[in-house]
Amino acid sequence: MQNEKKIGVIYAVIAYTLWGILPLYWKLVDSVFSMEILANRIVWAFAFTIVIIGVIKQWEELKCIVKNKKQMLYILIASILIAFNWGLYIWAVNSDKIVDASLGYYINPLLAVALGVIIFKEKLSLLQGGALFVAFIGVMIKTIQYGRIPWISLGLAISFALYGATKKSIKANSIVGLTLETTMLTPVALLYIASRQLNGVSAFQTEGLAVNLLLIGAGVVTAIPLLLFASGARRLPMSLIGFTQYISPTISLFIGVFVYHESFTAVDMISFCFIWCALAIYSISQIRIVSSKNYIDQVN
């Protein structure tokens, strides 16, 4: 059991590290229009996941989901949400907004808690309520600093939290889910790429071989972290997964500030400190929940 947990931690850490360094990948293709990067990511992720489905022989599960109209509706909703999230993230990275994007993924776990209360009628503990309040203060500080709502951070957080909530209703493993989501999106993505091609402005016409190979590789960098995460999540308790998910936005934040020299003012630091405090409070609440559950299990 301990060995399985160690393997799970390794998989989860690698997955979140890969997600954290993803801005470096998108920066390599920043000469390409963001929507075209997104379209290529969808198409090549679809192609790669189809190959994976064939290798691991998950066709029966995929067929089972396709036959279920309710499940397919959930997958359609999930595909729209993840397309929006991917597109906004790529645009943010290539518009020198990596710091704002990282804030969005720090907020996401707390927003997921709020959605759990609103959508799934989950009970909110005092600590979780406190965490949400502290996070709200952090967001408000950013809002006052900007003089407007930090829509990039909130857009990423809200879309990914809603995506996570929708995925709770989908009875498919990660790779089957991603395959079906990209299947839904691929026709639209192909039409967009074709229109760019017909107008002579497609990346495959105007960019070099290196950029074209990176666009094709977008499918691989999309699917591999997800597969690693799925393998890790099966071996780990949710409380431990909760800690590892902060690796990704932390790496992205450092990349934005220290590699691409994005602005990070004293007000930004104060805002992030509130978010970090909120995450610490939230993590403590998760530890207490798990500890209580373990104690009850031992008594019984």
N, C-alpha and C positions, 0 to 999 in steps of 0.2 A: 504493500500500500504506500509506504514512504517513497519507494523508488518511483512509483507511478506519479506521485505528487511532484517529485523533483523533475521528472520528464515534463509534466504539465506546466510547471513554472518556466522551464526552458522554452517550451513552445510559445507560451503566452508572452514572455519577455521579448523573444525574437519577433513575434507578430507585431507587438506595439512599437518596438524599435523600428521595424520596417515602415510602419505607418508614420512614425515620427520623422523619419528622414525623407519621406515622400516629397516634401517641397523641393529638395535638391533635384529630384527626377523631373518634376514639372518645370523647374527653371531651365532645364536643358532643352526644353521645347517651347520656351516662351516666345519664340519668333512666330509660332503658329497661333492663330486665333483661338481663344479659349473654348468656344463652342465646337470647333473642329477637333480640338484635343479631346473634349468630352465624347464626341461622336465616335472617335477612334477607340477611346477607352471602352466604350460600350460594345462596339463590334468585335474587337479583339478579345475582350473578356468573355464574350459569348463563345467565340471560336475556341478559346483555351478551355473553358469549362465543359464544352461539349466533348472535347478530347478526354478530359479528366473523368467525366461521367462514363465514357466508354471504357476507360482503363479500370475504374473501380466497380464497373458494372452496376450502375444505379438506375438503369432504364426503367425497371419495374416501378420503383418508387416515384420516378418522374411521371410515368404514365398514370399512376394512381392519383397524383395531385392534379394533373391536367383534366381528368374526368370529373373532378369536383368543382362545380361552378362557384361555390362560395369561397373555396380556397383560391381559385384563380382571380376572384375579385380582390381579395386581400393582397395577392401578389401584384396585381395591377397597381393598387394604391402604393404598395411598397416600392415598386419600380419607379413611379413618378417621384416619390419622396427622395429616393437615393440618387436619381438623376439630378434633381435640383441640388442636393447636397454636394455631389461630386462636381457639378458645374460651378457652383458658388465657390467651392474650395479651390479649384483650379484657377478661377478668375482672381480670387483673393491672393493666392500665392504669386501669380504672375503680375499682380498690380501692387506688389510690395506691401501686402497686408497680412503677412504671416503671423505677426503678433496678435492681430485681431482674430485670425482664424484659430490660433491656439487658445485664446480666451474662450471661444465658442465651445471647444471640446473640454475645457475645464468646467464650464457651466453645465454641459450636457448631462452628467450623472445626477446632478441636483434637479435639473428639469425633468429627468426621467422619474424621479421620486414624486414630483408635483403631478405629472401625468398619471402616475399610478394611483394617486389619490382621486384625481378628477375622473379618469376613465374607468379604472378598475375598482374604485371605491376601497382602495387599500387604506389602512389606518396609518396615521402619521404620528410618530413618537415625538416627545417634547424636544429631543436633540435634533431630530430631522427637521422639525418646524423651525428650530433655531438656526440650523444650517441654511435653510432656504431664505430666512430673513437676512442673515449676514451676506449671503450671495446677492440678494436683491440690493443691498446697500452698495456692494461693489459695482454692480451694473449701473446703478444710479450715479455713482461717482464718474464712471466713464461717460454716461449720458450728459452730465453737467459739463464735463471737460470738452466734449465734442460740440455741445450745444444742440445735439440731436441724438436720436437713439442709435446705439452701436449695432446697426442692422446686420452687418456681416457676422459678428459674433452670435447674435441672437438667431439669425437665419440658419446658421450651421447647427446651433444647439437645438433649436426647435425642430428642424427637419430631421435630424438624426434621432432625436428623442421620439418623434412621431413614427419614424421608421422602425425603431426598436419596439414601440408599442404595437405596431401593426404586425411585426414579425412574431409576436407572442401568439397570434392567432393562426399562424401558418405552420402546419404539421409536416414540415420537411426539414432535412438537415441543411447545413449551410451551403454546401456546393450545389445541391438540387435547387435550393431557393435562389441562389445567385444565377444559376443557369436559366431558370424560368423568368427571373426579373430582366435579365439581359435579352432574353428571347422576346419579351414584350417591347423592349426599347429599340432593338436592332433594326426593324424596318424603318423607323423614323430616322435613326442615325445614318442608315445607308442612303436614304433619300437626301439627307442634308449633305453628306459627303459627295453624292452624285451631282447635286446642284452646284457645289463648289468646283467640282471637276469640269462640268459643262461651261462654267463661267471662267475657267482657266486660272482659278485662284486657289485650287486645292494644294495642300502641303506636299502631296505626292508629285505635283508638277513644279512647284516653286522652291522646295527645300531640297537639301542634299540627302544622300543615302543615310548618313548618321541619324538625322532627325526622323526620317521615315522609319528606320529600324526601331528607334525609341518609341514612336507612335504605336507600332505593332507590339512592342514589348509592354505597352500600357496594360494589355490584357493579363499578362503574367504578373505584373506588380500589383494588380488588383486582386487576383485570385489567390496567390501564394500566402500572403499574410492572413487571409480569411481561413484558408485551410489549416494553417498553423494554429490560429486562434481557436478554431473548432476542436482541434485535437487537444489543445491545452485546457479548454473549458470543460471537456468531458472528464478530466482528471482532477480538477480543482474545485474547492468550494467557492461560492459566489463572493464571499468576503475577500478572498485572496485575489480573485479576478478584479474585484473593485479597486484594489491597490495598484495592480499592474496597469490599469487603464490610464493612469496619470503619466506613465512613461512617455506616451506619444505626444501630448501637448507640451510637455516639458522640453523634449528634444526640439520640437518645432519652434518653441519660444526662443531657445538658445540659438537656433539656426537663424531665425529672423533678426535677432539683436546682434549676434556676434559675427555671423557670416555675411549677412546682407545689410547690416548696419541700419536697420529700421529704427525709427524713433521710439524710445522707451523713457518717458519722462517720469518725474517724481510722482505725478498724479497717476500715471499708469501703474507705478509700483504700489501705490496705496490701494488702487482698485484691485490689482492682482492679490495683494495681501489679504483683502477681505474675502476674495474667492478662495484662496488657499486655506484661510481659517475655516470657511464654510465646509470645504472638503475634509479638513481635519475633524471637525465636529461630526460630519456625516460618517466618516470612517469609524470614529469611536462608537457611534450608534450601531453600525453594522457589527462591530466586534462584540458589543454587548448583546445584540440579538443572537449571534452565533454562540456565544458563551452560555447564554441562558438555555438555548436549545440543547447544547451538549450536556449541560447539567441535568436537564429534564430527562434526556435519553439515558444518562447514567443511573439516575434514580429509578427509572422504570425498568 
